Amino acid sequence: MQLIIADPDHTIFESEASLIQLPGTDGWFEVLENHAPLIALLKKGTVRVVDAGGQEKKVDIEGGIFSMAENTCRIAIF
């Protein structure tokens, strides 16, 4: 699946992922490939991204909105 993290001006991070762990306002949650469509509010924290090869990347965010549909995940930072 594709992950795109962007603010109103530009793309901050873009990567392929097999697992994404996110800091939701109601607690941590994870999504995997082929997850059902989802929209969630995010709080300040670290997004953990694991690619198909098992390599892990981390991206700090100040909060935002997460959406997932058709294996494309977007985090809109405001």
C-alpha positions in Angstrom: 0.0 0.0 0.0 1.1 3.6 -0.5 1.5 6.1 2.3 1.5 9.9 1.6 2.0 12.4 4.4 1.4 16.0 3.3 0.8 19.5 4.6 -1.1 22.1 2.6 2.1 23.2 0.8 4.0 19.9 0.0 4.5 16.2 0.4 6.5 15.5 3.6 6.9 11.7 3.2 5.9 9.1 0.7 6.6 5.4 0.8 5.3 1.9 0.1 4.2 0.1 3.3 3.0 -3.3 4.5 2.0 -2.0 8.0 1.4 1.5 9.3 1.0 2.2 13.1 -0.7 5.5 13.9 -1.3 7.7 17.0 -5.1 8.1 16.9 -6.9 10.5 19.3 -8.5 7.5 21.0 -5.2 5.4 21.1 -2.8 3.7 18.8 -4.0 1.7 15.8 -2.5 -0.2 12.8 -3.6 -0.8 9.2 -2.4 -3.5 6.9 -2.8 -3.9 3.1 -6.4 -4.3 1.9 -7.8 -2.7 5.1 -11.4 -1.4 4.8 -11.8 2.3 4.0 -11.1 4.4 7.1 -10.9 8.0 8.3 -9.4 8.9 11.7 -8.1 11.9 13.7 -4.5 11.7 14.7 -2.8 13.3 17.7 0.9 14.4 18.0 3.1 11.3 17.9 5.2 9.1 15.7 3.9 7.2 12.6 5.7 3.8 12.3 5.9 2.5 8.7 7.1 -1.1 7.9 7.8 -1.9 4.3 7.6 -5.3 2.6 11.2 -6.1 3.4 10.7 -5.5 7.1 12.5 -2.2 7.2 11.0 0.3 9.6 10.8 4.1 9.2 9.4 6.6 11.7 7.9 10.0 11.0 6.9 12.5 13.8 3.7 14.4 13.2 1.9 17.1 15.1 -1.5 15.6 14.4 -3.8 15.5 11.4 -6.4 13.4 9.5 -5.7 9.8 8.3 -7.6 8.3 5.4 -7.3 5.0 3.7 -9.1 3.7 0.6 -8.0 1.2 -2.1 -4.6 0.7 -0.5 -3.7 4.4 -0.6 -3.2 6.0 2.8 -3.0 9.7 3.3 -2.2 11.8 6.4 -3.1 15.5 6.0 -1.2 17.6 8.4 -2.7 21.0 9.3 
